[in-house]
C-alpha cells in the first residue's frame, strides 16, 4: 500500500520532494519532515501532476493562490490559459479552477496539463452544476455525487481541494438566531446550504467525511490530502487509547495494534452504516447515532475488570 506523506514523515524518511521544498524555503529537510509528521505543514501535489512541489504551513513563506475559471456567462479556454500564463509569470504559487459553466471537466483537464503550478478545485461546484443540469436544481444533488466528483478530480491530477465540512445544521440554526445581515458569502457554502434546507438533512461532507476519507485513500490515483486526513484520524485514535490506558479507562490486555485496528474498524464500519442511514432519510437523530457509536467503542475498549493491572494479557497460542 502506498504511504501518505504523513506516514512517510513519521517514519523519519526524507524524500526528494521534501528536500526540494526545504531547499526552496531555506530550512532543514528534517524540520520540514517533522512538521509534515505533526500536521503543521502540507505539500499539495498529486502524484499524477508533474510540478515543482511547494510547502504550505508552519514557518514557511506566504503563498499566492490565484483563482480563474469559466462561468455560464463567459466560456473561453483561451482566456483562461492567458490568465494562467499571466499569474505564472508574475509569481503565483498555485492556481484554483473555479469553473461553473461550460465543459468544466475539459477546462480542468486542460489546466492540469498546462499548469506548472499546484492546481486546486472546489468539487461542490461541479457536483452542483451536474445536479442542476440533470434535475433542474442543486437541491436534488445526491450526496454520493459530491464524493464521486472528489475522487474523479483526484484521479485526474488535482493537487488540492476545498471542501465545506464545517457547515452543519447546528451552525445554520445559530446563524438564523443571530440574525445575519448578509447571507453566506461562500458560493460552495451557499450551494450546500440550499441542499440542506431543501432536504432537511445534514451536510454530507460533515456527516460522511470519515468514511469517505478512508475509501478515497492517498495513492498514485487518489488525493493525498484525503489519505493524510485518514492517517491523522488513525493516529488520533491511537493516542486516545494510550491516554485511556494510562488512567485505567481503556483495557490493557490487548496488544496496542490489535486494539487500534479493532476500534478503528468499528468506527469505519459504523460510519458507513450511519452514512447509509442519512441517505435513506432515517428518522434517527444524528446525535442518537453518535451516542450509539460511542457506546460500541466503549464496549470494545473498556477494561473487562476494574483492576486491569492484575489481568493477564492475551498471548499467542503456540503451534505444535
C-alpha positions as CSV (number, residue, x, y, z in Angstrom):
1,X,0.0,0.0,0.0
2,X,1.3,3.5,-0.9
3,X,2.2,5.5,2.2
4,X,0.9,9.0,2.7
5,X,3.3,11.9,3.2
6,X,2.4,12.0,6.9
7,X,3.2,8.3,7.3
8,X,6.5,8.6,5.4
9,X,7.5,11.6,7.6
10,X,6.6,9.8,10.8
11,X,9.0,7.0,9.8
12,X,11.7,9.6,9.6
13,X,12.2,9.2,5.8
14,X,13.4,12.3,4.0
15,X,12.1,12.2,0.4
16,X,13.5,14.1,-2.6
17,X,10.3,16.1,-2.6
18,X,10.9,17.2,1.0
19,X,14.4,18.1,0.2
20,X,13.3,20.2,-2.8
21,X,10.7,22.1,-0.7
22,X,13.1,22.6,2.2
23,X,15.7,24.0,-0.2
24,X,13.2,26.4,-1.7
25,X,12.1,27.5,1.8
26,X,15.6,27.7,3.2
27,X,15.0,25.3,6.1
28,X,16.4,21.9,7.1
29,X,14.7,18.9,5.5
30,X,14.4,17.3,9.0
31,X,12.4,20.3,10.2
32,X,10.0,20.1,7.3
33,X,9.6,16.3,7.7
34,X,8.8,16.9,11.4
35,X,6.2,19.5,10.6
36,X,4.7,17.2,8.0
37,X,4.5,14.4,10.5
38,X,2.8,16.6,13.1
39,X,0.3,18.0,10.5
40,X,1.7,21.6,10.7
41,X,2.7,21.6,7.0
42,X,1.5,20.1,3.8
43,X,2.8,19.6,0.3
44,X,-0.1,20.0,-2.2
45,X,1.0,17.9,-5.1
46,X,-0.8,15.0,-6.8
47,X,1.4,12.1,-8.0
48,X,-0.3,12.5,-11.4
49,X,0.7,16.1,-11.8
50,X,4.3,16.7,-12.6
51,X,5.0,20.1,-11.0
52,X,7.5,21.7,-8.7
53,X,6.3,20.9,-5.1
54,X,5.6,23.7,-2.7
55,X,5.1,23.7,1.1
56,X,2.3,25.4,3.0
57,X,2.4,25.7,6.7
58,X,4.4,26.4,9.8
59,X,7.1,29.0,9.4
60,X,7.0,28.9,5.6
61,X,6.7,31.8,3.2
62,X,3.2,33.1,2.3
63,X,2.0,31.5,-0.9
64,X,-0.1,33.3,-3.6
65,X,-3.1,31.4,-4.9
66,X,-4.8,32.8,-8.0
67,X,-8.4,32.0,-9.0
68,X,-9.5,31.5,-12.6
69,X,-12.3,29.6,-14.3
70,X,-15.3,29.8,-16.7
71,X,-18.8,30.8,-15.9
72,X,-22.1,30.2,-17.6
73,X,-21.9,33.8,-18.9
74,X,-18.3,33.6,-20.2
75,X,-16.7,30.5,-21.5
76,X,-13.3,30.8,-23.2
77,X,-10.5,28.3,-22.7
78,X,-8.1,30.7,-24.5
79,X,-8.8,33.5,-22.0
80,X,-8.3,31.1,-19.0
81,X,-5.0,29.9,-20.4
82,X,-3.9,33.6,-20.9
83,X,-4.8,34.2,-17.2
84,X,-2.7,31.1,-16.3
85,X,0.2,32.5,-18.2
86,X,0.0,35.9,-16.5
87,X,-0.3,34.6,-13.0
88,X,2.6,32.2,-13.6
89,X,4.8,34.9,-15.0
90,X,4.1,37.2,-12.0
91,X,5.0,34.6,-9.4
92,X,1.8,32.9,-8.2
93,X,2.4,29.7,-6.3
94,X,-0.9,27.9,-7.0
95,X,-4.0,28.3,-9.1
96,X,-7.6,27.3,-8.5
97,X,-10.1,26.3,-11.2
98,X,-13.4,27.7,-10.0
99,X,-15.3,27.0,-13.3
100,X,-19.1,26.8,-13.0
101,X,-20.0,27.0,-16.7
102,X,-19.4,25.2,-20.0
103,X,-17.4,22.0,-20.2
104,X,-16.0,22.1,-16.7
105,X,-14.2,18.8,-16.9
106,X,-12.4,19.7,-20.1
107,X,-11.3,23.0,-18.6
108,X,-9.9,21.3,-15.6
109,X,-8.0,18.7,-17.6
110,X,-6.5,21.4,-19.8
111,X,-5.5,23.4,-16.8
112,X,-3.8,20.4,-15.2
113,X,-2.0,19.7,-18.5
114,X,-0.8,23.2,-19.0
115,X,-0.1,24.4,-15.4
116,X,3.4,24.2,-13.9
117,X,1.8,25.2,-10.6
118,X,-0.2,23.3,-8.0
119,X,-3.9,23.1,-9.2
120,X,-6.8,23.2,-6.8
121,X,-10.6,23.0,-7.2
122,X,-13.9,23.3,-5.3
123,X,-15.6,19.9,-6.1
124,X,-19.0,21.1,-4.9
125,X,-19.1,23.4,-7.9
126,X,-19.0,20.6,-10.5
127,X,-21.4,18.4,-8.4
128,X,-23.9,21.3,-8.2
129,X,-23.7,22.1,-11.9
130,X,-24.3,18.4,-12.7
131,X,-27.3,18.3,-10.4
132,X,-28.7,21.5,-12.0
133,X,-28.3,20.0,-15.5
134,X,-29.8,16.7,-14.6
135,X,-32.6,17.7,-12.2
136,X,-33.0,21.4,-12.7
137,X,-32.0,22.3,-9.2
138,X,-29.0,21.9,-6.9
139,X,-31.3,20.8,-4.2
140,X,-31.7,17.4,-5.8
141,X,-27.9,16.7,-5.8
142,X,-27.1,13.3,-4.3
143,X,-24.5,13.1,-1.5
144,X,-22.6,10.4,-3.4
145,X,-22.2,12.7,-6.4
146,X,-20.1,15.0,-4.3
147,X,-17.6,12.3,-3.3
148,X,-17.7,10.9,-6.9
149,X,-16.5,14.3,-8.2
150,X,-13.8,14.4,-5.5
151,X,-12.5,11.0,-6.5
152,X,-12.7,11.7,-10.2
153,X,-10.8,15.0,-9.9
154,X,-8.2,13.3,-7.7
155,X,-7.6,10.7,-10.4
156,X,-7.2,13.4,-13.0
157,X,-4.4,15.0,-11.1
158,X,-5.9,17.8,-9.0
159,X,-3.4,18.8,-6.2
160,X,-5.7,20.2,-3.5
161,X,-9.4,20.8,-2.9
162,X,-11.7,23.0,-0.9
163,X,-14.5,21.2,0.9
164,X,-17.1,22.9,3.2
165,X,-17.1,20.3,6.0
166,X,-17.8,22.8,8.8
167,X,-21.3,23.9,7.6
168,X,-23.7,22.0,9.8
169,X,-27.4,22.1,10.6
170,X,-26.5,23.3,14.1
171,X,-24.3,26.1,12.6
172,X,-27.1,27.1,10.3
173,X,-29.5,27.4,13.2
174,X,-27.1,29.6,15.1
175,X,-26.9,31.9,12.1
176,X,-30.6,32.1,11.9
177,X,-30.8,33.0,15.6
178,X,-28.1,35.7,15.3
179,X,-30.0,37.5,12.5
180,X,-27.2,37.9,10.0
181,X,-27.3,40.9,7.8
182,X,-25.5,39.2,4.9
183,X,-26.1,35.7,3.5
184,X,-23.4,33.2,3.3
185,X,-20.7,34.7,1.1
186,X,-19.1,31.4,0.1
187,X,-20.5,30.1,-3.2
188,X,-19.9,26.5,-2.3
189,X,-21.3,27.1,1.2
190,X,-24.5,28.6,-0.3
191,X,-24.8,25.5,-2.6
192,X,-24.7,23.2,0.4
193,X,-27.0,25.4,2.4
194,X,-29.6,25.3,-0.3
195,X,-29.4,21.5,-0.4
196,X,-29.5,21.2,3.4
197,X,-32.6,23.4,3.8
198,X,-34.5,21.8,0.9
199,X,-33.8,18.2,2.1
200,X,-33.7,19.0,5.8
201,X,-30.6,16.8,6.1
202,X,-27.1,17.2,7.5
203,X,-24.2,18.4,5.3
204,X,-23.0,15.1,3.7
205,X,-19.4,16.4,3.7
206,X,-19.7,16.6,7.5
207,X,-21.8,13.5,8.1
208,X,-19.8,11.1,5.9
209,X,-16.3,12.7,5.9
210,X,-14.6,10.0,8.0
211,X,-15.8,7.0,6.0
212,X,-15.3,8.6,2.6
213,X,-11.7,9.7,3.6
214,X,-11.0,6.1,4.3
215,X,-12.4,5.0,1.0
216,X,-10.5,7.6,-1.0
217,X,-7.0,6.8,0.2
218,X,-3.9,8.6,-0.9
219,X,-2.1,6.7,-3.6
220,X,-1.0,7.4,-7.1
221,X,-4.6,7.7,-8.1
222,X,-6.1,9.4,-5.1
223,X,-5.9,12.8,-3.5
224,X,-3.0,12.9,-0.9
225,X,-4.9,15.3,1.4
226,X,-7.7,12.8,2.0
227,X,-5.4,9.9,2.7
228,X,-3.4,12.1,5.1
229,X,-6.7,13.0,7.0
230,X,-7.4,9.3,7.4
231,X,-3.8,8.7,8.7
232,X,-4.2,11.6,11.1
233,X,-7.5,10.2,12.4
234,X,-5.8,6.8,12.9
235,X,-3.0,8.4,15.0
236,X,-5.6,10.4,16.9
237,X,-7.5,7.2,17.9
238,X,-4.2,5.6,18.9
239,X,-3.3,8.5,21.2
240,X,-6.8,8.5,22.7
241,X,-6.4,4.8,23.5
242,X,-3.0,5.3,25.0
243,X,-4.2,8.1,27.3
244,X,-7.2,6.0,28.3
245,X,-4.9,3.1,29.3
246,X,-2.7,5.5,31.4
247,X,-5.7,6.5,33.5
248,X,-7.3,3.0,33.6
249,X,-10.2,3.7,31.3
250,X,-9.1,1.5,28.5
251,X,-8.2,-2.2,28.6
252,X,-4.5,-3.1,28.6
253,X,-4.8,-6.9,27.9
254,X,-4.7,-6.5,24.1
255,X,-1.7,-5.5,22.0
256,X,-1.9,-1.9,21.0
257,X,-2.1,-2.5,17.3
258,X,-4.9,-5.1,17.7
259,X,-6.9,-2.7,19.9
260,X,-6.3,0.1,17.4
261,X,-7.4,-1.9,14.4
262,X,-10.5,-3.2,16.2
263,X,-11.5,0.3,17.3
264,X,-10.7,1.9,14.0
265,X,-12.5,-0.9,12.1
266,X,-15.6,-0.5,14.2
267,X,-15.6,3.3,13.7
268,X,-15.1,2.9,10.0
269,X,-17.9,0.4,9.6
270,X,-20.3,2.3,11.8
271,X,-19.6,5.5,9.9
272,X,-20.5,3.8,6.6
273,X,-23.7,2.5,8.2
274,X,-24.6,6.0,9.5
275,X,-24.0,7.4,6.1
276,X,-26.5,5.0,4.6
277,X,-29.0,5.8,7.3
278,X,-28.7,9.5,6.5
279,X,-29.0,8.8,2.8
280,X,-32.1,6.7,3.3
281,X,-33.6,9.6,5.4
282,X,-33.6,7.6,8.6
283,X,-35.7,9.2,11.4
284,X,-33.0,8.5,13.9
285,X,-31.4,11.9,15.1
286,X,-27.8,12.2,14.3
287,X,-27.0,12.8,18.0
288,X,-28.5,9.4,18.8
289,X,-26.4,7.7,16.2
290,X,-23.3,9.4,17.5
291,X,-24.2,8.2,21.0
292,X,-24.6,4.6,19.7
293,X,-21.1,4.8,18.1
294,X,-19.6,5.9,21.4
295,X,-21.3,3.0,23.2
296,X,-19.9,0.5,20.7
297,X,-16.5,1.9,21.2
298,X,-16.8,1.8,24.9
299,X,-17.7,-1.9,24.9
300,X,-14.6,-2.6,22.8
301,X,-12.2,-0.5,24.8
302,X,-13.3,-0.6,28.4
303,X,-11.4,-2.9,30.9
304,X,-13.0,-6.2,31.5
305,X,-12.5,-5.9,35.2
306,X,-12.0,-2.9,37.5
307,X,-8.4,-3.9,38.4
308,X,-6.7,-4.1,35.0
309,X,-3.2,-4.3,36.4
310,X,-3.6,-7.8,37.6
311,X,-5.2,-9.2,34.5
312,X,-3.0,-11.4,32.4
313,X,-2.5,-10.3,28.8
314,X,-3.7,-12.4,26.0
315,X,-0.9,-14.5,24.5
316,X,-0.5,-16.0,21.1
317,X,-1.1,-19.8,21.1
318,X,2.0,-21.7,20.0
319,X,1.7,-24.2,17.2
320,X,2.6,-27.8,17.9
